Amino acid sequence: MPLEQVLVLMVAAAGAGWVDAVVGGGGLLQLPALMVAGVPPVQAMATNKFSSVFGTASAAVAYARTTKVDRQVALPGAGLAVVSAGLGASLAAAISADVLRPAVMAVLLGVAAFVTLRPALGAVPRPHLRTRARVGAAVTVAGVGIAFYDGVMGPGTGTFLIIAFTTVLGLDFVSASASAKIINTGTNLGALFVFGSQGHVLWGLGLGMALCNIAGAQVGARMALRRGAGFVRVVLLCVVAAMVIRLGWQQFA
């Protein structure tokens, strides 16, 4: 691979780490960059997971040091996510992305409308919403449903986790993002186990991208912590819009 392409991939990995650390959705940058560089789709997905797991894990550590992580949800959810995402990755080839894309686009448009029409969502925590039933629902939705989706397809996983935690548990955007990073680390690990065992990961390239992903993730996590829920909300809406455009282009191009 030419040096110029490698450098572009390193920059894309750093940008993806920043986006992932704030709201998720870094695959918008990293995965297309790999495919444009000529990496076959399955290898691109596998190498993207390898790079992303390091950045997401480093962001999770950065958040955990300075903000409250909902451990009752994040830890069991992450354990379930490893299994669910691995199952999703093993079935990815059997599930048509052309069938999933319209549904994901519809959900993302709903998310954008929901966040736009409810400006108070995620601005401050709403602890009165937290009940045992809601905690169980959040663990199931995040660790099973969203994790399985990440293994099969992936775009928007971090965003879906944040929205789930703000709506179901009443977390603010920063705390929701912190908890989401732990579960997203689990989803990346689960998918990576499957892709790695199948020999699809480009380990050398992935390691270089992982280092850049970590650097971007550290910057993103610190910006989110410093600037607060309002900043996360704006970035979330921008990322959702970008994901809808990208999925629409893939579907109808």
Buried (B, 14 or more C-beta within 10 A) or exposed (E): EEEEBBEBBBBBBBBBBBBBBBBBBBBBBBBBBBBEBEBEEBBBBBBBBBBBBBBBBBBBBBBBEEBBBBEBBBBBBBBBBBBBBBBBBBEBEEEEBEEBBEEBBEBBEEBBEEBEEEEEBBBEBBEEEBEEEBBEBBBBBBBBBBBBBBBBBBBBBBBBBBBBBBBBBBBBBBBBBBBBBBBBBBBBBBBBBBBBEEEBBBEEBBBBBBBBBBBBBBBBBBBBBEBBBEBBBBBBBBBBEBBBEBBBEBBEE
